[in-house]
Amino acid sequence: MGRRSAKLLWCAATDSTFERARLGEREVLAGKCIHCKRKLAVDLTGQPIANETVEHIVPRTHGGTDAVENLAIACSRCNQGKGSRLDHRPWSDPTLQAVISTLRARRRARMRPPLAGLELPPLSPPDQDTAPADSAQRGRGTKSRGRRGR
Ligand SMILES: [Zn+2]
């Protein structure tokens, strides 16, 4: 399972709008976009059904991590919209801050313990923990919770 699939599956497993459902032959987790609340689904291996994407609530450009509370599922249109409009604004930008706090509150309200009966892969496999260049930019001004320290 790839990293994107792992994140999508973790998001769905811990988001109370997502429930097991059937979509034709496939068993899926069906729930709602963190932005527009449109119906979204991922299958039980974390494959997107349509164009589901992983939203980083605190954008990676601002040191946002892959901790599960910083992740949410969004349709690609919403994700790209926020991404191109906001992620590159300065941290102090009021619109950026407003969107982050709205999404954070929404994610928190939806948070639940991971749904039972799913095969959830580790979110940060050890071999990718030490990963490349971008880990250097990470963590500035944010907690580096969820990464195993050494
Ligand atoms: Zn959406």
Backbone and ligand atoms as CSV (ligand in chain L), in Angstrom:
chain,resi,resn,atom,element,x,y,z
A,1,MET,N,N,0.844,-1.208,0.000
A,1,MET,CA,C,0.000,0.000,0.000
A,1,MET,C,C,0.869,1.244,0.000
A,2,GLY,N,N,0.568,2.136,-0.893
A,2,GLY,CA,C,1.361,3.365,-0.980
A,2,GLY,C,C,1.026,4.316,0.153
A,3,ARG,N,N,1.826,5.345,0.207
A,3,ARG,CA,C,1.672,6.304,1.280
A,3,ARG,C,C,0.362,7.087,1.198
A,4,ARG,N,N,-0.017,7.435,-0.019
A,4,ARG,CA,C,-1.271,8.171,-0.175
A,4,ARG,C,C,-2.449,7.302,0.285
A,5,SER,N,N,-2.404,6.022,-0.098
A,5,SER,CA,C,-3.470,5.122,0.325
A,5,SER,C,C,-3.517,4.989,1.830
A,6,ALA,N,N,-2.349,4.892,2.444
A,6,ALA,CA,C,-2.305,4.779,3.904
A,6,ALA,C,C,-2.957,5.996,4.547
A,7,LYS,N,N,-2.652,7.162,4.023
A,7,LYS,CA,C,-3.230,8.386,4.604
A,7,LYS,C,C,-4.733,8.447,4.387
A,8,LEU,N,N,-5.179,8.115,3.175
A,8,LEU,CA,C,-6.621,8.157,2.907
A,8,LEU,C,C,-7.366,7.192,3.827
A,9,LEU,N,N,-6.783,6.011,3.995
A,9,LEU,CA,C,-7.448,5.017,4.825
A,9,LEU,C,C,-7.503,5.458,6.290
A,10,TRP,N,N,-6.423,6.025,6.777
A,10,TRP,CA,C,-6.404,6.523,8.156
A,10,TRP,C,C,-7.419,7.647,8.351
A,11,CYS,N,N,-7.495,8.534,7.379
A,11,CYS,CA,C,-8.472,9.632,7.466
A,11,CYS,C,C,-9.886,9.089,7.567
A,12,ALA,N,N,-10.208,8.182,6.652
A,12,ALA,CA,C,-11.572,7.643,6.635
A,12,ALA,C,C,-11.861,6.873,7.919
A,13,ALA,N,N,-10.851,6.122,8.390
A,13,ALA,CA,C,-11.049,5.299,9.592
A,13,ALA,C,C,-11.317,6.150,10.826
A,14,THR,N,N,-10.773,7.351,10.854
A,14,THR,CA,C,-10.880,8.180,12.055
A,14,THR,C,C,-11.841,9.361,11.874
A,15,ASP,N,N,-12.599,9.358,10.780
A,15,ASP,CA,C,-13.541,10.449,10.496
A,15,ASP,C,C,-14.956,9.885,10.629
A,16,SER,N,N,-15.721,10.421,11.570
A,16,SER,CA,C,-17.024,9.825,11.893
A,16,SER,C,C,-18.057,9.987,10.780
A,17,THR,N,N,-17.771,10.786,9.739
A,17,THR,CA,C,-18.725,10.823,8.624
A,17,THR,C,C,-18.545,9.608,7.713
A,18,PHE,N,N,-17.454,8.863,7.889
A,18,PHE,CA,C,-17.194,7.711,7.021
A,18,PHE,C,C,-17.714,6.420,7.635
A,19,GLU,N,N,-18.503,5.711,6.843
A,19,GLU,CA,C,-19.058,4.431,7.274
A,19,GLU,C,C,-18.818,3.409,6.177
A,20,ARG,N,N,-18.805,2.148,6.606
A,20,ARG,CA,C,-18.698,1.089,5.608
A,20,ARG,C,C,-19.937,1.099,4.714
A,21,ALA,N,N,-19.701,0.893,3.430
A,21,ALA,CA,C,-20.819,0.876,2.490
A,21,ALA,C,C,-20.421,0.003,1.299
A,22,ARG,N,N,-21.398,-0.319,0.483
A,22,ARG,CA,C,-21.099,-1.068,-0.739
A,22,ARG,C,C,-21.271,-0.164,-1.932
A,23,LEU,N,N,-20.323,-0.287,-2.840
A,23,LEU,CA,C,-20.418,0.484,-4.063
A,23,LEU,C,C,-20.232,-0.525,-5.182
A,24,GLY,N,N,-21.355,-0.992,-5.706
A,24,GLY,CA,C,-21.267,-2.087,-6.670
A,24,GLY,C,C,-20.649,-3.287,-5.994
A,25,GLU,N,N,-19.543,-3.762,-6.561
A,25,GLU,CA,C,-18.859,-4.933,-6.026
A,25,GLU,C,C,-17.945,-4.588,-4.863
A,26,ARG,N,N,-17.622,-3.328,-4.769
A,26,ARG,CA,C,-16.582,-2.950,-3.817
A,26,ARG,C,C,-17.140,-2.601,-2.460
A,27,GLU,N,N,-16.374,-2.965,-1.449
A,27,GLU,CA,C,-16.683,-2.490,-0.116
A,27,GLU,C,C,-15.855,-1.227,0.099
A,28,VAL,N,N,-16.505,-0.171,0.549
A,28,VAL,CA,C,-15.817,1.115,0.673
A,28,VAL,C,C,-16.123,1.749,2.023
A,29,LEU,N,N,-15.399,2.812,2.306
A,29,LEU,CA,C,-15.753,3.713,3.396
A,29,LEU,C,C,-16.256,4.984,2.731
A,30,ALA,N,N,-17.514,5.318,3.023
A,30,ALA,CA,C,-18.134,6.468,2.373
A,30,ALA,C,C,-18.383,7.559,3.396
A,31,GLY,N,N,-17.992,8.773,3.051
A,31,GLY,CA,C,-18.155,9.883,3.978
A,31,GLY,C,C,-18.179,11.204,3.235
A,32,LYS,N,N,-17.723,12.255,3.904
A,32,LYS,CA,C,-17.885,13.588,3.331
A,32,LYS,C,C,-16.588,14.383,3.251
A,33,CYS,N,N,-16.500,15.148,2.181
A,33,CYS,CA,C,-15.383,16.075,1.981
A,33,CYS,C,C,-15.298,17.038,3.163
A,34,ILE,N,N,-14.092,17.275,3.638
A,34,ILE,CA,C,-13.900,18.162,4.785
A,34,ILE,C,C,-14.315,19.604,4.446
A,35,HIS,N,N,-14.288,19.949,3.169
A,35,HIS,CA,C,-14.657,21.313,2.762
A,35,HIS,C,C,-16.135,21.428,2.402
A,36,CYS,N,N,-16.526,20.706,1.350
A,36,CYS,CA,C,-17.841,20.972,0.756
A,36,CYS,C,C,-18.883,19.936,1.169
A,37,LYS,N,N,-18.443,18.908,1.910
A,37,LYS,CA,C,-19.345,17.870,2.408
A,37,LYS,C,C,-19.946,16.997,1.309
A,38,ARG,N,N,-19.413,17.127,0.105
A,38,ARG,CA,C,-19.826,16.215,-0.946
A,38,ARG,C,C,-19.451,14.782,-0.555
A,39,LYS,N,N,-20.217,13.818,-1.075
A,39,LYS,CA,C,-19.939,12.423,-0.746
A,39,LYS,C,C,-18.658,11.947,-1.408
A,40,LEU,N,N,-17.841,11.294,-0.618
A,40,LEU,CA,C,-16.583,10.743,-1.100
A,40,LEU,C,C,-16.468,9.320,-0.598
A,41,ALA,N,N,-15.609,8.543,-1.234
A,41,ALA,CA,C,-15.379,7.187,-0.747
A,41,ALA,C,C,-13.983,6.705,-1.113
A,42,VAL,N,N,-13.454,5.871,-0.248
A,42,VAL,CA,C,-12.215,5.164,-0.556
A,42,VAL,C,C,-12.455,3.690,-0.276
A,43,ASP,N,N,-11.755,2.821,-0.979
A,43,ASP,CA,C,-11.968,1.405,-0.699
A,43,ASP,C,C,-11.134,0.976,0.504
A,44,LEU,N,N,-11.262,-0.295,0.865
A,44,LEU,CA,C,-10.663,-0.725,2.130
A,44,LEU,C,C,-9.146,-0.881,2.049
A,45,THR,N,N,-8.584,-0.654,0.875
A,45,THR,CA,C,-7.127,-0.593,0.787
A,45,THR,C,C,-6.657,0.847,0.605
A,46,GLY,N,N,-7.582,1.795,0.765
A,46,GLY,CA,C,-7.193,3.198,0.682
A,46,GLY,C,C,-7.133,3.754,-0.731
A,47,GLN,N,N,-7.649,2.995,-1.694
A,47,GLN,CA,C,-7.697,3.518,-3.066
A,47,GLN,C,C,-8.860,4.497,-3.200
A,48,PRO,N,N,-8.590,5.664,-3.785
A,48,PRO,CA,C,-9.695,6.599,-4.023
A,48,PRO,C,C,-10.684,6.011,-5.025
A,49,ILE,N,N,-11.976,6.284,-4.838
A,49,ILE,CA,C,-12.992,5.792,-5.774
A,49,ILE,C,C,-13.094,6.752,-6.954
A,50,ALA,N,N,-13.089,8.033,-6.678
A,50,ALA,CA,C,-13.135,9.009,-7.765
A,50,ALA,C,C,-11.856,9.839,-7.706
A,51,ASN,N,N,-11.930,10.997,-7.113
A,51,ASN,CA,C,-10.727,11.834,-7.060
A,51,ASN,C,C,-10.477,12.332,-5.649
A,52,GLU,N,N,-10.669,11.430,-4.694
A,52,GLU,CA,C,-10.442,11.794,-3.299
A,52,GLU,C,C,-8.961,12.088,-3.064
A,53,THR,N,N,-8.688,13.108,-2.309
A,53,THR,CA,C,-7.305,13.487,-2.045
A,53,THR,C,C,-7.104,13.726,-0.556
A,54,VAL,N,N,-5.835,13.729,-0.157
A,54,VAL,CA,C,-5.496,14.000,1.233
A,54,VAL,C,C,-5.280,15.503,1.404
A,55,GLU,N,N,-6.028,16.079,2.304
A,55,GLU,CA,C,-5.868,17.494,2.632
A,55,GLU,C,C,-5.017,17.613,3.895
A,56,HIS,N,N,-3.978,18.440,3.815
A,56,HIS,CA,C,-3.215,18.759,5.029
A,56,HIS,C,C,-3.806,20.029,5.616
A,57,ILE,N,N,-4.326,19.945,6.814
A,57,ILE,CA,C,-5.032,21.093,7.400
A,57,ILE,C,C,-4.055,22.245,7.617
A,58,VAL,N,N,-2.971,21.985,8.331
A,58,VAL,CA,C,-1.850,22.931,8.292
A,58,VAL,C,C,-1.024,22.511,7.078
A,59,PRO,N,N,-0.956,23.372,6.082
A,59,PRO,CA,C,-0.312,22.972,4.823
A,59,PRO,C,C,1.147,22.551,5.032
A,60,ARG,N,N,1.602,21.663,4.185
A,60,ARG,CA,C,2.996,21.228,4.291
A,60,ARG,C,C,3.946,22.392,4.071
A,61,THR,N,N,3.503,23.357,3.267
A,61,THR,CA,C,4.345,24.539,3.056
A,61,THR,C,C,4.579,25.300,4.358
A,62,HIS,N,N,3.736,25.038,5.352
A,62,HIS,CA,C,3.914,25.695,6.654
A,62,HIS,C,C,4.293,24.686,7.739
A,63,GLY,N,N,4.856,23.592,7.320
A,63,GLY,CA,C,5.351,22.628,8.291
A,63,GLY,C,C,4.307,21.637,8.785
A,64,GLY,N,N,3.142,21.602,8.139
A,64,GLY,CA,C,2.113,20.644,8.538
A,64,GLY,C,C,2.601,19.215,8.372
A,65,THR,N,N,2.260,18.362,9.314
A,65,THR,CA,C,2.774,16.985,9.312
A,65,THR,C,C,1.720,16.011,8.797
A,66,ASP,N,N,2.120,14.743,8.751
A,66,ASP,CA,C,1.206,13.674,8.392
A,66,ASP,C,C,0.547,13.061,9.615
A,67,ALA,N,N,0.570,13.754,10.743
A,67,ALA,CA,C,-0.166,13.256,11.908
A,67,ALA,C,C,-1.639,13.182,11.527
A,68,VAL,N,N,-2.324,12.149,12.009
A,68,VAL,CA,C,-3.677,11.891,11.502
A,68,VAL,C,C,-4.632,13.059,11.754
A,69,GLU,N,N,-4.413,13.800,12.843
A,69,GLU,CA,C,-5.309,14.944,13.102
A,69,GLU,C,C,-5.037,16.121,12.163
A,70,ASN,N,N,-3.929,16.061,11.447
A,70,ASN,CA,C,-3.667,17.109,10.455
A,70,ASN,C,C,-4.135,16.708,9.057
A,71,LEU,N,N,-4.695,15.519,8.939
A,71,LEU,CA,C,-5.107,15.020,7.631
A,71,LEU,C,C,-6.615,14.916,7.530
A,72,ALA,N,N,-7.132,15.186,6.354
A,72,ALA,CA,C,-8.551,15.008,6.104
A,72,ALA,C,C,-8.733,14.650,4.639
A,73,ILE,N,N,-9.890,14.101,4.304
A,73,ILE,CA,C,-10.159,13.749,2.917
A,73,ILE,C,C,-10.954,14.870,2.259
A,74,ALA,N,N,-10.503,15.250,1.091
A,74,ALA,CA,C,-11.190,16.303,0.345
A,74,ALA,C,C,-11.302,15.891,-1.107
A,75,CYS,N,N,-12.324,16.394,-1.785
A,75,CYS,CA,C,-12.350,16.165,-3.220
A,75,CYS,C,C,-11.243,17.010,-3.852
A,76,SER,N,N,-10.765,16.574,-4.994
A,76,SER,CA,C,-9.573,17.225,-5.540
A,76,SER,C,C,-9.860,18.679,-5.882
A,77,ARG,N,N,-11.087,18.966,-6.274
A,77,ARG,CA,C,-11.399,20.353,-6.603
A,77,ARG,C,C,-11.238,21.257,-5.384
A,78,CYS,N,N,-11.774,20.820,-4.268
A,78,CYS,CA,C,-11.631,21.606,-3.038
A,78,CYS,C,C,-10.162,21.722,-2.640
A,79,ASN,N,N,-9.473,20.603,-2.699
A,79,ASN,CA,C,-8.081,20.579,-2.270
A,79,ASN,C,C,-7.230,21.508,-3.125
A,80,GLN,N,N,-7.403,21.428,-4.413
A,80,GLN,CA,C,-6.611,22.294,-5.297
A,80,GLN,C,C,-6.990,23.748,-5.107
A,81,GLY,N,N,-8.257,23.988,-4.883
A,81,GLY,CA,C,-8.701,25.349,-4.646
A,81,GLY,C,C,-7.990,25.953,-3.457
A,82,LYS,N,N,-8.021,25.264,-2.345
A,82,LYS,CA,C,-7.370,25.784,-1.154
A,82,LYS,C,C,-5.870,25.842,-1.368
A,83,GLY,N,N,-5.336,24.780,-1.977
A,83,GLY,CA,C,-3.901,24.716,-2.166
A,83,GLY,C,C,-3.347,25.907,-2.918
A,84,SER,N,N,-3.926,26.149,-4.073
A,84,SER,CA,C,-3.329,27.214,-4.878
A,84,SER,C,C,-3.651,28.588,-4.302
A,85,ARG,N,N,-4.798,28.708,-3.658
A,85,ARG,CA,C,-5.151,30.031,-3.137
A,85,ARG,C,C,-4.414,30.376,-1.853
A,86,LEU,N,N,-4.221,29.366,-1.002
A,86,LEU,CA,C,-3.840,29.695,0.364
A,86,LEU,C,C,-2.482,29.200,0.846
A,87,ASP,N,N,-2.071,28.044,0.357
A,87,ASP,CA,C,-0.917,27.399,0.976
A,87,ASP,C,C,0.348,28.243,0.921
A,88,HIS,N,N,0.409,29.136,-0.024
A,88,HIS,CA,C,1.641,29.912,-0.167
A,88,HIS,C,C,1.542,31.312,0.414
A,89,ARG,N,N,0.418,31.579,1.045
A,89,ARG,CA,C,0.330,32.858,1.766
A,89,ARG,C,C,1.192,32.794,3.013
A,90,PRO,N,N,1.593,33.944,3.514
A,90,PRO,CA,C,2.371,33.937,4.753
A,90,PRO,C,C,1.543,33.387,5.907
A,91,TRP,N,N,2.224,32.840,6.890
A,91,TRP,CA,C,1.570,32.194,8.026
A,91,TRP,C,C,0.618,33.152,8.740
A,92,SER,N,N,0.954,34.437,8.735
A,92,SER,CA,C,0.149,35.424,9.447
A,92,SER,C,C,-1.111,35.830,8.668
A,93,ASP,N,N,-1.256,35.325,7.446
A,93,ASP,CA,C,-2.401,35.744,6.638
A,93,ASP,C,C,-3.725,35.363,7.320
A,94,PRO,N,N,-4.605,36.340,7.513
A,94,PRO,CA,C,-5.850,36.074,8.252
A,94,PRO,C,C,-6.749,35.044,7.566
A,95,THR,N,N,-6.803,35.069,6.249
A,95,THR,CA,C,-7.654,34.099,5.553
A,95,THR,C,C,-7.115,32.689,5.723
A,96,LEU,N,N,-5.813,32.555,5.607
A,96,LEU,CA,C,-5.190,31.248,5.820
A,96,LEU,C,C,-5.490,30.755,7.233
A,97,GLN,N,N,-5.316,31.633,8.209
A,97,GLN,CA,C,-5.556,31.247,9.600
A,97,GLN,C,C,-7.012,30.869,9.832
A,98,ALA,N,N,-7.919,31.602,9.213
A,98,ALA,CA,C,-9.341,31.308,9.384
A,98,ALA,C,C,-9.691,29.936,8.809
A,99,VAL,N,N,-9.152,29.646,7.630
A,99,VAL,CA,C,-9.441,28.347,7.015
A,99,VAL,C,C,-8.867,27.222,7.862
A,100,ILE,N,N,-7.650,27.408,8.339
A,100,ILE,CA,C,-7.036,26.368,9.161
A,100,ILE,C,C,-7.861,26.127,10.426
A,101,SER,N,N,-8.302,27.203,11.077
A,101,SER,CA,C,-9.013,26.945,12.332
A,101,SER,C,C,-10.387,26.343,12.081
A,102,THR,N,N,-11.025,26.710,10.974
A,102,THR,CA,C,-12.305,26.064,10.626
A,102,THR,C,C,-12.107,24.570,10.372
A,103,LEU,N,N,-11.097,24.256,9.562
A,103,LEU,CA,C,-10.873,22.851,9.213
A,103,LEU,C,C,-10.466,22.044,10.441
A,104,ARG,N,N,-9.661,22.667,11.283
A,104,ARG,CA,C,-9.194,21.983,12.482
A,104,ARG,C,C,-10.374,21.651,13.402
A,105,ALA,N,N,-11.262,22.613,13.564
A,105,ALA,CA,C,-12.438,22.389,14.414
A,105,ALA,C,C,-13.323,21.300,13.820
A,106,ARG,N,N,-13.484,21.340,12.512
A,106,ARG,CA,C,-14.331,20.346,11.847
A,106,ARG,C,C,-13.722,18.953,11.973
A,107,ARG,N,N,-12.417,18.881,11.760
A,107,ARG,CA,C,-11.741,17.586,11.861
A,107,ARG,C,C,-11.851,17.038,13.284
A,108,ARG,N,N,-11.667,17.931,14.242
A,108,ARG,CA,C,-11.734,17.515,15.639
A,108,ARG,C,C,-13.135,16.994,15.967
A,109,ALA,N,N,-14.153,17.677,15.463
A,109,ALA,CA,C,-15.529,17.255,15.728
A,109,ALA,C,C,-15.824,15.882,15.110
A,110,ARG,N,N,-15.157,15.590,14.011
A,110,ARG,CA,C,-15.391,14.309,13.336
A,110,ARG,C,C,-14.512,13.181,13.859
A,111,MET,N,N,-13.507,13.524,14.642
A,111,MET,CA,C,-12.498,12.540,15.044
A,111,MET,C,C,-13.105,11.416,15.866
A,112,ARG,N,N,-12.700,10.206,15.572
A,112,ARG,CA,C,-13.097,9.042,16.365
A,112,ARG,C,C,-11.929,8.071,16.372
A,113,PRO,N,N,-11.979,7.116,17.299
A,113,PRO,CA,C,-10.937,6.083,17.264
A,113,PRO,C,C,-11.071,5.317,15.951
A,114,PRO,N,N,-9.970,4.793,15.425
A,114,PRO,CA,C,-10.036,4.100,14.130
A,114,PRO,C,C,-11.100,3.009,14.119
A,115,LEU,N,N,-11.861,2.981,13.075
A,115,LEU,CA,C,-12.906,1.982,12.882
A,115,LEU,C,C,-12.306,0.579,13.020
A,116,ALA,N,N,-13.023,-0.290,13.715
A,116,ALA,CA,C,-12.514,-1.649,13.913
A,116,ALA,C,C,-12.594,-2.449,12.618
A,117,GLY,N,N,-11.738,-3.432,12.521
A,117,GLY,CA,C,-11.819,-4.372,11.413
A,117,GLY,C,C,-11.123,-3.932,10.136
A,118,LEU,N,N,-10.414,-2.835,10.197
A,118,LEU,CA,C,-9.668,-2.394,9.020
A,118,LEU,C,C,-8.201,-2.773,9.178
A,119,GLU,N,N,-7.541,-3.002,8.062
A,119,GLU,CA,C,-6.101,-3.226,8.123
A,119,GLU,C,C,-5.410,-1.903,7.889
A,120,LEU,N,N,-5.053,-1.273,8.985
A,120,LEU,CA,C,-4.432,0.047,8.883
A,120,LEU,C,C,-2.916,-0.076,8.898
A,121,PRO,N,N,-2.298,0.375,7.847
A,121,PRO,CA,C,-0.836,0.326,7.770
A,121,PRO,C,C,-0.261,1.419,8.665
A,122,PRO,N,N,1.011,1.320,9.017
A,122,PRO,CA,C,1.617,2.426,9.755
A,122,PRO,C,C,1.562,3.682,8.895
A,123,LEU,N,N,1.292,4.814,9.544
A,123,LEU,CA,C,1.212,6.064,8.782
A,123,LEU,C,C,2.590,6.517,8.299
A,124,SER,N,N,3.590,6.335,9.131
A,124,SER,CA,C,4.951,6.669,8.723
A,124,SER,C,C,5.824,5.433,8.804
A,125,PRO,N,N,5.882,4.687,7.704
A,125,PRO,CA,C,6.734,3.500,7.705
A,125,PRO,C,C,8.169,3.913,8.026
A,126,PRO,N,N,8.870,3.124,8.837
A,126,PRO,CA,C,10.211,3.481,9.296
A,126,PRO,C,C,11.160,3.829,8.161
A,127,ASP,N,N,11.029,3.110,7.045
A,127,ASP,CA,C,11.970,3.359,5.957
A,127,ASP,C,C,11.735,4.719,5.294
A,128,GLN,N,N,10.580,5.321,5.539
A,128,GLN,CA,C,10.346,6.622,4.920
A,128,GLN,C,C,10.430,7.744,5.940
A,129,ASP,N,N,10.722,7.339,7.156
A,129,ASP,CA,C,10.785,8.305,8.239
A,129,ASP,C,C,11.972,9.235,8.098
A,130,THR,N,N,13.040,8.662,7.653
A,130,THR,CA,C,14.275,9.424,7.529
A,130,THR,C,C,14.307,10.193,6.221
A,131,ALA,N,N,13.187,10.157,5.565
A,131,ALA,CA,C,13.055,10.643,4.196
A,131,ALA,C,C,13.711,11.989,3.920
A,132,PRO,N,N,13.682,12.259,2.669
A,132,PRO,CA,C,14.526,13.229,1.974
A,132,PRO,C,C,14.523,14.655,2.498
A,133,ALA,N,N,15.030,15.446,1.674
A,133,ALA,CA,C,15.217,16.868,1.876
A,133,ALA,C,C,14.095,17.585,2.611
A,134,ASP,N,N,12.841,17.255,2.300
A,134,ASP,CA,C,11.788,18.110,2.832
A,134,ASP,C,C,11.609,17.937,4.333
A,135,SER,N,N,12.195,16.885,4.909
A,135,SER,CA,C,12.059,16.738,6.354
A,135,SER,C,C,12.822,17.843,7.087
A,136,ALA,N,N,13.750,18.453,6.388
A,136,ALA,CA,C,14.515,19.541,6.991
A,136,ALA,C,C,13.668,20.794,7.184
A,137,GLN,N,N,12.764,21.022,6.237
A,137,GLN,CA,C,11.927,22.222,6.323
A,137,GLN,C,C,10.767,22.015,7.275
A,138,ARG,N,N,10.466,20.755,7.486
A,138,ARG,CA,C,9.349,20.425,8.331
A,138,ARG,C,C,9.574,20.832,9.775
A,139,GLY,N,N,8.497,21.030,10.471
A,139,GLY,CA,C,8.610,21.106,11.910
A,139,GLY,C,C,8.993,22.469,12.424
A,140,ARG,N,N,9.275,23.390,11.520
A,140,ARG,CA,C,9.594,24.723,11.982
A,140,ARG,C,C,8.327,25.346,12.549
A,141,GLY,N,N,8.371,25.672,13.812
A,141,GLY,CA,C,7.222,26.315,14.428
A,141,GLY,C,C,6.046,25.397,14.675
A,142,THR,N,N,6.200,24.121,14.410
A,142,THR,CA,C,5.093,23.213,14.720
A,142,THR,C,C,5.620,22.049,15.529
A,143,LYS,N,N,4.717,21.395,16.162
A,143,LYS,CA,C,5.089,20.217,16.915
A,143,LYS,C,C,5.462,19.106,15.967
A,144,SER,N,N,6.436,18.350,16.316
A,144,SER,CA,C,6.827,17.245,15.440
A,144,SER,C,C,6.307,15.944,16.017
A,145,ARG,N,N,5.149,16.046,16.610
A,145,ARG,CA,C,4.467,14.908,17.175
A,145,ARG,C,C,4.215,13.835,16.116
A,146,GLY,N,N,4.259,12.602,16.489
A,146,GLY,CA,C,3.888,11.547,15.579
A,146,GLY,C,C,5.078,11.006,14.801
A,147,ARG,N,N,6.174,11.709,14.820
A,147,ARG,CA,C,7.366,11.170,14.180
A,147,ARG,C,C,8.227,10.571,15.274
A,148,ARG,N,N,8.597,9.374,15.037
A,148,ARG,CA,C,9.454,8.746,16.033
A,148,ARG,C,C,10.803,9.467,16.083
A,149,GLY,N,N,11.148,9.935,17.216
A,149,GLY,CA,C,12.401,10.670,17.330
A,149,GLY,C,C,13.585,9.747,17.414
A,150,ARG,N,N,14.707,10.264,17.237
A,150,ARG,CA,C,15.906,9.467,17.460
A,150,ARG,C,C,17.004,10.343,17.978
L,1,ZN,ZN,ZN,-15.117,19.122,-1.601
